[in-house]
Amino acid sequence: MSKSNGNLLLYVLVLFAYSTNCLGVESFAKHKAHRLEADVIIYGGTCAAVMAAVQTVNSGKSVWVLSPDSHLGGLSSGGLGFSDTGNKSVIGGLSREFYHRVWKYYNNTKAWTFEKHDEFGNKGQGTVAMDGENRTMWIFEPHVAESVFEDMVRENHIQVLRNEWLDREKGVKKKNGKIISIQTLSGITLSGRMFIDATYEGDLMAAAGISYFVGREAAAVYNESYNGVQANIRERSHFFKDPVDPYRLRGNKESGLLYGISAEPIAPNGSGDKKVQAYCFRLCMTDSPENRIPFPKPENYNPDNYELLARYLEGGVADWFAKYDRIPNKKTDTNNHGPFSSDFIGGNYDYPEASYEKRRAIIEAHETYQKGLLYFLCNDNRLSMEVRNRMGVWGLAADEFIDHGNWPRQLYIREARRMIGEFVTTQGEVTSKNQVPDPVGMGSYGMDSHNVQRYLTAEGNVQNEGDVEVHLDSPYPISYRSLLPKKEECTNLLVPVCLSASHIAYGSIRMEPVFMILGQSAAVAASLAIDHHQSVQEISYDLIKKELLGLNQVLQWGGSK
């Protein structure tokens, strides 16, 4: 048996072992007709959900995790292996424990199956892969991240219901401002004293009647300079820097616009809208022949959908290969880069509030778009041989996502609903111009929004709008109050992922290490509220702070990197 086949078999066996224990110690069938109870009910399968569950158990409370996903970890196990960490000194608690466990895994020579550790090196575009001094590693393969999450679930005997979906129409029962229970589409009812919405979409929050916003606020709403429409204000990385003809027949306006270009006039700068920054899949690719699967040709493939890219690449390969970020074992975390890439701009506007059926259709459309893009780059004769040959050495990793056609299971939901809660974090807090009350974690990544729309300029050229990339001078605290609904709306719900933040502030907060931090902090607050028989709004911040500091959570910046 070859090394690659042996590794693949091992991974299959590991996944089977986890799947057979997906409910913790009891089978799903036993619960089908039962009403389940716990101190804390967590909805979601993200990294924040896992960390919230671990902390709940560590706080001596019972917990059920209701996950619409079969595989835990969200983006952290779904392809985003080149972590967007920002300043690592402010990543503490269970979030740092996750990266420590990754370090332990790769500190073993057996982890390096397709290359040696010294061949991989230790840096990638400023991100240290393996930090021996701090015993952390920030770059990893998807299946390694998933195994770390599953280890934490198993070690803490966490009860998880997988592939179970909240009944968003009538599944949330409230009484006197509290959630009493939630029900799944399959009829399972879960009752609890505290609830945590750890989904990327904020479905529990919305179903509970909590105020929220979708899209971009106008810049004037929170006195922000980077919110709302941002057309032709500053040079960005993901713009068309040279004119590209936008028409189906070059120079012929009557022929119509190329696929993906909106005919809608661009709104004034700073104006708000309901549009959402683009989504994509973070691809795990490899150029290792023994582990490589050719990019598949998707159903409904239409090469004309990529004519705009072909025209752009006529000027050379430019920056097309710039974000094939290396992760261990000759793989990548490949992200969107440049003016035309893996982001399906405009394809996600309906996603945040869509039905489950409609969301599945949107996800499938993103998969078709991105698979078609890869197939186009390898095969279309409109492209130069240089492009086709360079793409031809790449393929999907055979030992990743093996139950999903080697394609990532999790679409990168960069932004969906955002709660309007007790305290809205804005550009002023993220840039450290405003004081932040009651911090329960820190962020540090720059304000980062991907493009929102592709439009026609007054000069008749195609252009992208919505890209914002603003460096921050220092880390900033995130308020506990941003995890809380308004008291009059609900008193026993915390929201660590779709938290209360403006569009541009969320562009910095929305990083996986931060979600882990906030998931743990939410669980601490929920447990303390139970202990003191108080609402999540009433619990003393001093109690939360003391507990978090004891768990090595970082609440203020000491000035180091």
C-alpha positions in Angstrom: 0.0 0.0 0.0 1.3 3.5 -0.9 1.9 6.1 1.7 -0.9 8.3 0.3 -3.4 5.4 0.3 -2.4 4.4 3.8 -3.0 7.9 5.1 -6.3 8.0 3.3 -7.4 4.8 4.9 -6.4 6.0 8.3 -8.4 9.2 7.8 -11.5 7.3 6.8 -11.2 5.2 9.9 -10.9 8.3 12.1 -13.9 9.9 10.5 -15.9 6.7 11.0 -15.0 6.6 14.6 -16.1 10.1 15.2 -19.3 9.7 13.2 -20.4 6.7 15.3 -19.9 8.8 18.4 -21.5 12.0 17.1 -24.0 12.1 19.9 -21.4 11.7 22.7 -22.3 8.6 24.7 -25.8 7.9 23.5 -27.3 7.2 20.1 -29.4 9.5 18.1 -32.3 7.0 18.0 -32.7 7.2 21.7 -33.3 10.9 21.5 -35.6 11.0 18.6 -38.8 11.1 20.7 -37.3 12.7 23.8 -37.2 16.2 25.2 -33.6 17.0 26.0 -32.5 19.3 28.8 -29.2 21.0 29.8 -28.0 24.1 31.6 -26.8 25.6 28.4 -28.0 24.9 24.8 -25.6 25.9 22.0 -26.8 26.2 18.4 -24.1 25.8 15.8 -21.1 23.7 14.7 -18.5 26.4 14.4 -15.3 26.8 16.3 -17.1 29.1 18.6 -19.7 26.5 19.4 -17.0 23.9 20.3 -15.1 26.3 22.6 -18.4 27.4 24.2 -19.3 23.8 24.9 -15.8 22.9 26.3 -15.9 25.9 28.6 -19.5 25.1 29.7 -18.4 21.7 30.8 -15.3 23.1 32.5 -17.6 25.5 34.4 -19.4 22.5 35.8 -22.6 22.9 33.7 -24.4 20.5 31.4 -24.6 21.3 27.7 -26.1 20.1 24.5 -24.7 21.3 21.2 -27.2 21.4 18.4 -25.2 21.4 15.1 -26.7 21.8 11.6 -23.4 20.4 10.4 -22.1 16.9 10.5 -18.5 18.0 10.9 -17.5 20.4 13.6 -15.2 23.5 13.4 -16.8 25.6 10.6 -14.2 27.4 8.5 -11.3 26.4 10.8 -11.8 22.8 9.7 -13.3 23.7 6.4 -10.3 25.0 4.5 -9.1 28.1 6.3 -5.8 26.6 7.5 -3.7 29.7 6.9 -5.1 31.5 10.0 -6.0 35.2 10.0 -4.5 35.8 13.4 -3.5 39.4 13.5 -1.5 40.0 16.7 -1.0 36.6 18.3 -0.3 38.0 21.7 -4.0 38.7 22.3 -5.1 35.2 21.5 -5.6 33.4 24.8 -7.7 30.8 26.6 -9.1 27.9 24.7 -8.4 29.6 21.4 -4.7 29.4 22.1 -5.1 25.9 23.4 -6.4 24.9 19.9 -3.3 26.3 18.2 -1.2 24.6 20.9 -2.8 21.2 20.1 -2.1 21.8 16.4 1.6 22.5 17.3 1.7 19.2 19.2 0.4 17.3 16.2 3.0 18.8 13.8 5.8 18.4 16.3 5.7 14.7 15.5 7.6 13.5 12.4 4.7 11.2 11.6 2.5 14.2 10.8 4.7 15.1 7.8 3.5 12.6 5.1 4.1 14.3 1.8 7.0 16.5 2.8 9.5 16.9 5.7 9.0 19.7 8.2 12.3 21.3 7.3 11.1 21.4 3.6 7.9 23.2 4.6 9.8 25.9 6.5 8.3 28.1 9.2 6.9 31.2 7.6 4.3 32.2 5.0 3.6 35.8 4.1 4.4 37.0 7.6 2.6 34.2 9.5 4.8 32.0 11.6 3.8 28.4 11.0 5.3 26.8 14.1 6.2 28.9 17.1 8.3 26.7 19.3 8.9 29.3 21.9 5.1 29.6 22.6 4.3 26.1 21.5 1.7 27.1 19.0 1.2 26.5 15.3 -1.0 28.8 13.2 -1.0 27.0 9.8 -2.6 23.5 9.4 -4.5 21.0 7.2 -8.3 20.9 7.5 -8.5 17.3 8.7 -6.0 18.1 11.5 -8.1 21.0 12.7 -11.2 18.8 12.7 -9.4 16.1 14.7 -8.4 18.7 17.3 -12.0 19.8 17.7 -13.3 16.3 17.9 -10.6 15.4 20.5 -11.8 18.3 22.7 -15.5 17.2 22.3 -14.6 13.6 23.2 -12.4 14.4 26.1 -15.1 16.6 27.7 -17.9 14.1 27.0 -19.8 16.8 25.1 -23.2 15.8 23.8 -23.7 16.8 20.2 -26.7 16.4 18.0 -25.4 16.7 14.4 -27.2 17.4 11.1 -30.1 18.8 13.1 -31.7 22.1 12.0 -33.5 24.7 14.1 -37.1 25.2 13.1 -36.8 28.9 12.3 -40.6 29.4 11.9 -41.9 28.1 15.2 -39.1 26.3 16.9 -38.2 29.0 19.5 -40.4 29.2 22.7 -40.1 32.3 24.9 -41.7 33.3 28.1 -41.2 36.5 30.1 -38.3 37.6 27.9 -36.4 34.2 28.1 -36.0 31.4 25.7 -37.5 28.3 27.2 -36.8 25.8 24.5 -35.9 25.3 20.9 -37.1 22.7 18.5 -35.5 21.1 15.4 -37.2 20.4 12.1 -37.1 16.7 13.1 -39.1 17.4 16.3 -36.4 17.2 18.9 -37.0 19.8 21.7 -34.1 21.1 23.8 -34.8 23.0 27.0 -32.1 25.1 28.8 -31.5 27.9 31.2 -29.1 29.7 28.9 -28.7 29.7 25.1 -25.8 30.5 22.8 -26.2 31.2 19.1 -22.8 30.2 17.6 -23.9 30.0 14.0 -22.4 32.1 11.1 -25.9 33.1 10.1 -27.5 34.1 13.5 -30.5 31.9 12.9 -31.4 31.3 16.6 -31.0 35.0 17.3 -33.3 36.0 14.5 -35.9 33.3 15.4 -35.9 34.6 18.9 -37.0 38.0 17.7 -33.7 39.8 18.4 -32.9 43.0 16.4 -30.3 42.7 13.7 -29.0 44.2 10.5 -28.0 42.7 7.1 -25.7 44.6 4.7 -23.8 47.8 5.1 -25.0 50.7 7.2 -24.6 54.1 5.7 -21.3 55.7 6.9 -23.3 58.4 8.8 -25.2 55.9 11.0 -22.2 55.3 13.3 -20.0 58.2 12.0 -17.6 55.8 10.2 -15.5 56.6 7.1 -15.1 53.0 5.8 -18.8 51.9 5.9 -21.3 52.0 3.1 -20.4 52.1 -0.6 -16.7 52.6 -1.2 -16.3 53.2 -4.9 -13.0 54.5 -6.3 -12.0 56.1 -3.0 -8.7 54.4 -2.4 -6.4 52.0 -4.2 -7.1 48.4 -3.1 -5.7 45.0 -3.9 -8.8 43.6 -5.6 -9.6 46.2 -8.2 -9.2 46.2 -12.0 -6.2 48.4 -12.3 -6.4 48.6 -16.1 -9.5 49.1 -18.3 -11.3 45.9 -19.3 -14.1 45.9 -21.9 -17.3 44.8 -20.1 -19.5 43.9 -23.1 -20.2 40.5 -24.5 -19.1 41.7 -27.9 -16.1 43.9 -27.3 -17.0 47.6 -27.8 -20.7 46.8 -28.5 -22.9 48.2 -25.7 -26.0 46.6 -27.4 -24.6 43.1 -26.8 -25.1 43.4 -23.1 -22.7 43.0 -20.1 -20.5 40.1 -19.4 -21.6 37.6 -16.7 -21.3 38.9 -13.2 -21.4 42.6 -14.0 -24.4 44.5 -12.6 -26.3 47.0 -14.7 -27.4 48.7 -11.5 -26.0 52.3 -11.2 -23.5 52.6 -8.4 -24.9 54.4 -5.3 -23.1 57.5 -3.8 -20.1 56.8 -1.6 -21.0 56.2 2.0 -24.6 55.2 1.3 -25.9 52.0 2.9 -27.4 49.0 1.3 -28.5 45.4 2.0 -25.7 43.8 0.0 -23.2 41.4 1.5 -19.5 41.0 1.0 -18.6 38.1 -1.3 -18.3 34.5 -0.2 -16.1 31.7 -1.5 -14.7 28.3 -0.6 -11.2 28.2 1.0 -9.7 25.5 -1.2 -7.3 22.9 0.0 -5.2 22.3 -3.2 -2.1 20.3 -3.7 0.7 20.0 -6.3 1.8 16.6 -5.0 1.2 14.1 -7.8 0.6 11.2 -5.3 -2.2 13.1 -3.5 -3.7 15.2 -6.3 -7.1 14.8 -7.9 -7.8 16.8 -11.1 -10.3 19.7 -10.8 -13.7 18.3 -11.8 -15.8 19.8 -14.6 -19.0 20.8 -12.8 -22.5 20.2 -14.1 -24.0 23.2 -15.9 -20.4 24.4 -16.7 -20.5 27.6 -18.9 -17.1 28.8 -20.0 -18.6 32.2 -21.0 -19.1 33.0 -17.3 -15.3 33.5 -17.1 -14.8 35.6 -20.2 -14.1 38.6 -18.0 -11.2 36.7 -16.4 -9.8 35.7 -19.8 -9.7 39.3 -20.8 -8.1 40.4 -17.6 -5.4 37.7 -18.0 -4.5 38.9 -21.5 -2.2 41.3 -19.7 -0.3 38.4 -18.1 -0.8 36.1 -15.1 -0.6 39.2 -12.9 -1.5 38.3 -9.3 -3.5 35.1 -10.0 -1.2 32.8 -8.1 -0.5 35.2 -5.2 -2.8 33.6 -2.6 -1.9 29.9 -2.9 -0.8 30.0 0.8 1.1 26.9 1.7 0.0 24.7 4.6 1.7 21.4 5.6 2.2 18.4 3.3 2.4 20.3 0.0 -1.2 21.7 0.3 -2.6 25.2 0.2 -5.3 27.3 1.7 -6.2 29.1 -1.5 -8.2 32.3 -1.1 -9.6 34.9 -3.3 -7.1 37.4 -4.7 -7.2 40.1 -7.4 -10.1 41.6 -9.3 -11.5 38.3 -10.6 -11.0 35.2 -8.4 -12.8 32.7 -6.2 -15.2 35.3 -4.7 -18.6 34.9 -6.3 -19.4 38.6 -6.2 -23.1 39.3 -6.0 -24.1 35.6 -5.6 -24.9 35.8 -1.9 -27.2 38.8 -1.3 -30.1 36.6 -0.3 -28.2 34.1 1.7 -28.4 35.6 5.3 -32.2 35.4 5.5 -32.9 32.7 2.9 -34.7 29.5 3.7 -32.6 26.4 4.2 -33.6 25.3 0.7 -32.6 28.6 -0.9 -29.3 28.6 1.0 -28.5 25.2 -0.3 -29.1 26.5 -3.8 -26.9 29.5 -3.2 -24.1 27.2 -1.8 -24.4 24.9 -4.8 -24.2 28.0 -7.1 -21.0 29.0 -5.4 -19.6 25.5 -5.8 -20.5 25.4 -9.5 -18.9 28.9 -10.0 -15.7 28.0 -8.3 -15.3 24.5 -9.8 -16.0 26.0 -13.2 -13.4 28.7 -12.6 -10.7 26.1 -11.8 -11.7 23.9 -14.8 -11.7 27.0 -17.1 -8.2 27.9 -16.0 -6.8 24.5 -16.7 -8.6 23.9 -20.1 -9.9 26.9 -21.9 -7.9 27.8 -25.1 -8.7 31.5 -24.6 -6.0 31.4 -21.9 -2.3 31.4 -22.5 -0.4 28.1 -22.2 1.5 29.7 -19.3 -1.7 30.0 -17.3 -3.0 26.5 -18.2 0.3 24.9 -17.5 0.8 26.6 -14.1 -2.8 25.6 -13.1 -2.4 22.1 -14.4 0.0 21.1 -11.7 -2.7 21.8 -9.1 -5.6 19.7 -8.0 -7.8 18.9 -5.0 -6.2 17.0 -2.1 -7.3 13.4 -2.1 -7.0 13.1 1.7 -9.2 16.0 2.6 -13.0 16.2 2.7 -13.1 12.6 1.5 -16.9 12.3 2.2 -17.6 15.4 0.1 -15.8 14.8 -3.2 -12.6 16.4 -1.7 -14.4 19.8 -1.8 -14.7 21.9 1.3 -18.0 21.4 3.2 -18.2 24.9 4.6 -18.8 28.0 2.4 -17.0 31.0 3.8 -19.8 33.0 5.3 -17.8 36.2 5.8 -20.8 38.1 7.1 -24.6 37.4 7.4 -26.8 38.9 10.1 -25.3 41.1 12.8 -27.1 41.7 16.0 -28.1 45.2 17.1 -27.6 44.6 20.8 -26.7 46.4 24.0 -23.5 47.8 22.5 -22.7 48.1 18.9 -18.9 47.9 18.1 -18.0 50.3 15.4 -15.0 51.7 13.5 -14.3 54.0 16.5 -13.8 51.1 18.9 -11.8 49.0 16.4 -9.4 51.8 15.7 -9.1 52.5 19.5 -10.6 56.0 19.2 -13.4 55.1 21.5 -13.4 53.5 25.0 -14.7 49.9 25.1 -16.8 48.9 28.2 -16.5 45.5 29.8 -14.0 43.7 27.5 -14.2 39.9 27.2 -11.6 39.4 24.4 -9.6 41.2 21.9 -9.3 41.6 18.1 -6.4 42.8 16.1 -6.9 41.9 12.4 -7.3 44.9 10.0 -10.7 46.1 8.9 -11.2 43.7 6.0 -14.2 43.6 3.7 -14.2 41.7 0.4 -15.9 43.2 -2.7 -19.6 43.6 -2.6 -20.5 44.3 -6.2 -19.1 44.5 -9.8 -20.4 47.4 -11.8 -20.0 49.6 -14.8 -18.1 52.9 -14.4 -19.1 56.2 -15.9 -16.2 55.7 -18.4 -17.7 52.3 -19.5 -15.3 50.0 -17.8 -15.8 47.2 -15.4 -14.9 47.7 -11.7 -15.4 46.1 -8.3 -16.7 47.9 -5.2 -16.7 47.1 -1.5 -13.1 46.0 -0.9 -11.7 47.6 2.2 -8.3 46.8 3.7 -7.3 49.0 6.6 -4.4 48.2 8.9 -4.8 48.7 12.6 -2.1 50.3 14.8 -2.9 48.1 17.8 -5.2 45.4 19.1 -8.6 46.5 20.6 -10.9 45.1 23.2 -14.3 43.6 22.4 -17.2 44.5 24.7 -19.2 41.9 26.6 -22.2 44.1 25.8 -21.7 43.4 22.1 -22.5 39.7 22.8 -25.9 40.6 24.4 -29.3 41.3 23.0 -31.1 44.3 24.4 -32.6 43.3 27.7 -36.2 43.9 26.6 -35.7 41.4 23.8 -34.1 38.5 25.6 -32.3 37.9 28.9 -30.7 34.4 28.5 -29.1 34.5 25.0 -25.5 35.3 24.0 -24.3 35.7 20.5 -20.5 35.4 20.0 -20.4 35.1 16.2 -23.2 37.3 14.8 -22.4 39.8 17.5 -23.4 43.4 17.6 -21.1 45.3 15.3 -21.2 47.5 12.2 -20.3 46.1 8.8 -16.8 47.6 8.8 -16.0 46.7 12.5 -17.2 43.2 11.8 -14.7 43.1 9.0 -12.0 42.9 11.7 -13.8 40.9 14.3 -14.9 38.1 12.0 -11.7 36.0 12.4 -11.8 32.4 13.6 -9.4 32.9 16.5 -11.7 35.7 17.7 -14.8 33.6 17.4 -13.1 30.9 19.6 -12.2 33.6 22.2 -15.8 35.0 22.2 -17.3 31.6 22.3 -15.4 30.7 25.5 -16.2 34.1 27.1 -19.9 33.7 26.3 -19.9 30.3 28.0 -18.3 31.8 31.1 -20.9 34.5 31.3 -23.7 32.0 30.8 -22.4 29.8 33.6 -22.0 32.7 36.0 -25.5 34.0 35.2 -26.9 30.5 36.1 -24.9 30.5 39.4 -26.1 33.9 40.4 -29.7 33.5 39.1 -29.4 36.6 37.0 -29.9 37.6 33.4 -26.9 37.8 31.1 -27.3 41.6 31.2 -27.3 41.8 35.0 -24.4 39.6 35.8 -21.5 41.5 37.3 -18.7 42.2 34.8 -16.2 42.0 37.6 -17.1 38.3 38.1 -16.8 37.7 34.4 -13.4 39.4 34.2 -12.0 37.6 37.2 -13.1 34.2 35.7 -11.7 35.1 32.2 -8.3 36.2 33.6 -8.1 33.0 35.5 -8.6 31.1 32.2 -5.7 33.1 30.5 -8.1 35.1 28.4 -6.4 38.3 27.2 -8.5 41.5 27.9 -6.0 44.2 27.4 -3.0 44.7 25.1 0.5 44.7 26.6 2.2 46.1 23.5 3.9 42.9 22.3 3.4 41.0 19.1 
